[in-house]
Amino acid sequence: MSRRTVLPTQRTCGHTPPCPTAEDPDREAALLVASHPEQGWGLLCNGVVLFDDTGELLPDGRVVAPQRRTG
């Protein structure tokens, strides 16, 4: 049996001004609180895991596919 941990979607941000929440369109603007470049990801203070390929894992478990750049 597997267990799945879901992080809260709202985190209390102590930054001034407060960082965007995981639900905000500009959620990637939140401050980085843990960086693991050797593994290709970082954790933002709003609970979003941001991957080097621009994909995201939201605190509620939803996945945001990488954004392909054109041009």
Secondary structure, DSSP 8 states (H G I E B T S, - for coil): --------S-----SSS----TTSTTGGGS-EEEEETTTTEEEETTS-EEETTS-EE-TTS-EE-------
